[in-house]
C-alpha cells in the first residue's frame, strides 16, 4: 500500500499507480467524505449546465456525456461536426 504525506496546506498527492487505476488527471474533482473513520475520495464527473432552449424544454443531455468517446479523430473533426449541426437548426 503506497504512502502519501499531508502537506502544509492540506494537500495530498495521489500515487501514480492509483491515478492510473482510476484514470484521473490534474484538475479532476473528487467527493471527499469520512466513512467509519476513514477518508474516502470518489472521482466525480461534472455535468455542464444545460442552457437556453434545451433547459427551457427540460431536456437532460447528461446521459450522453462520454457516450461517443473516441468517435472523432481530431479537434477539427469535432468543430466540423458542431458546425454542421448548428447549420441544420435553421
Number of C-alpha atoms within 10 A of each C-alpha: 3 8 7 10 10 9 9 7 6 7 9 11 11 14 11 12 10 11 13 11 8 11 10 16 10 6 6 11 14 13 10 11 12 9 8 7 7 8 10 12 12 12 13 11 11 10 10 9 10 14 9 8 9 11 12 9 8 9 11 11 13 13 8 8 12 8 9 8 7 8 9 12 8 9 9 10 12 13 12 10 13 12 11 11 11 9 9 8 6 5
